[in-house]
Every structure is written in C-alpha cells, then in structure tokens.
Amino acid sequence: MGTFKTFIDSKGIKAEDLVGVSNSRERWGNDGRKLLNARVAKRRSAENKDKKYAELNLAKPTAGRGISLHQVEAAVAGKSQPRKVRSKLFKAVNEVLKAKKQPEVADFKALFEGAEIKKGKAPKAAEAAKK
C-alpha cells in the first residue's frame, strides 16, 4: 500500500472528487483559448510564420486537461505515473483539502514517497552525446 493511498484514505478523499476538482481546475478558460487561437493564427499567417512566439508575446497556455479516474485509480494502486499526472494529483488533493478546511500538503514528495517514478524519453542532445 503506497503513501498516496494511505493519505487519501486517512483524509476521506474520493477518487471522483479528485477527478472533478482537477477537471475544473485545469480547464482552459478564456485567456487560454485566446492564446491558443493567437498561436494557431501565427502559424497560419505567411508573414509571422518564421517569427518565434516570444517575439509576438504569445505565451504558452498552462492549463488543459485534468486527470482521469483511471489515472487516480492507478496512483492509488501504486503504479508509476508521469510527472505531470503526479503534479495534477497534488494540486487536486490540495484543492479538496482546502474545500474541507484542512491543512494543505506542503511537500509534493511526501505525498508520493516510495512511488515508482515513470521516466520519460531522454532528450535528443543527450542521446547524441552518448554516441
């Protein structure tokens, strides 16, 4: 039994609560949609195609997709999760705790201590250096 499952059970947090909070928290919103549309327009226009996003002051939108019930169940079961999923779970847990008027979790690593970490692909530059 992992640390995440122990913590969730001790605080009485349901997986469905985490999914709902994460989906509402990670939603794009108007600002994110405007940025996405501006970035698409930049790519499609001939005169701005060669310019970088930073030159046009087009930041990368930060929100997007929340966690799924399958991802929460996998985390509770102790299966490895990518870094982004773990961070979204951490944010959702803190939102649920805030709604319950309980103290938030301060340390990300304490929540997932002992959990198997899913590693991503190595950057291309690192692969070229190895050869």
N, C-alpha and C positions, 0 to 999 in steps of 0.2 A: 504494500500500500504506500503510495507516494505522499509527499508533503502536500501537494496541491489537493488531493482527495481528502486528506486529513483536515486541512484548513477549511475547505468548502463544507465538509460535514459538520465541523465544530461551529461554524458561523450560521449554519442553516440556509445556505445559498443553493438554489436550484439551478440546474443547467439551463432551463428555459429562461430564467431571469437574466443569466449572463448573455444569452443569445439576443434577447430583446434589447437589453441595455447597449450591447455592442453595436447592433444594427442601427439604433437611433443615434448613437454617439459618432459612428464612423460615416454617417450619411454625408453626401457631397455638400448639400446646401447651395444657396445662390452664388456665393463667392467662388466655390469650387467649380461649379458649372460654367461660370463666366470665364474662368481661367482655362478650362478645357476647351471651350469654344474658341477663345482667342488663340490658343496653341494650334488648334486644327486649322483656323483661318491663316495663320502664319505659314504652316506647311503647304497650304494650297496656293498661296499667292506667289507669283513669279518673282516679284521684287524683294520679298522678305525671305525667300526660301533659303538663301545662303547665310542669312544672319543667324546669330545664336539667340536663344531665348533670353539670356541675360541682357543682351543689347536692347531688346524690346521690352524689358521689365516684365517678363512673363514668368512668374514663379511656378514651381511645380505644385499642383494641388496635393494636399496632405491627406485628405480623407478618401474614402472609397467604399470598401466592402467590409462588413462586420464578420464576426466569426460565426460558424455554423454549429448546429447541435452535434454533428459528427466530430468536429474539432474539439468541442468541450468534453465529449464522452471519451475521446482518445486521450486527452490530457488527464482526465480523472483516472483512466486506466493505466496511466504511466507511460504511454507510448511517446516516442520522440516527436517534438513539434518544432517547426521553423521559428526563427527569432521573431518574425512579425506576428505570428499567431500567439506566441507567448506574451509579447508586449500588449496585444489587444486583449488577451485574457486578463492581464494585470490591470489594465485600465478599467475593464468592465467590473472586475472584483472591487476595485476602489470606488467606482460609482455606486454599486449595490450597497457597499458598506456605508457610504456617505448618506444614502437614502434611508438606511436603517439607524442612522445617527450613532454609528460605531466608529472607532478609530480606524483610519486607513492603514494599509500595509505600506510601510516606508521603503522596504528593501525588496526589489524585484527578485533577487537571487534567493531570498529566504522562502519565497512562495514556490519556487521551482527547484529547491535544493534536492540533489540526488536524482533529478530527472535526466533522462538521456537526451543529449543535445543533437539535433539533426543538423549536419553540416552541409552547407551549400557547395556549389562548384567553385573551384579556385579561379581567381582572375586570370585572364589570358596572359598578362605580363609575367605573372609568377610561373605559369607553365612554360613560357618561352625561356625564362631564366634557368629553369631546371634542365633544359635540353642542351 
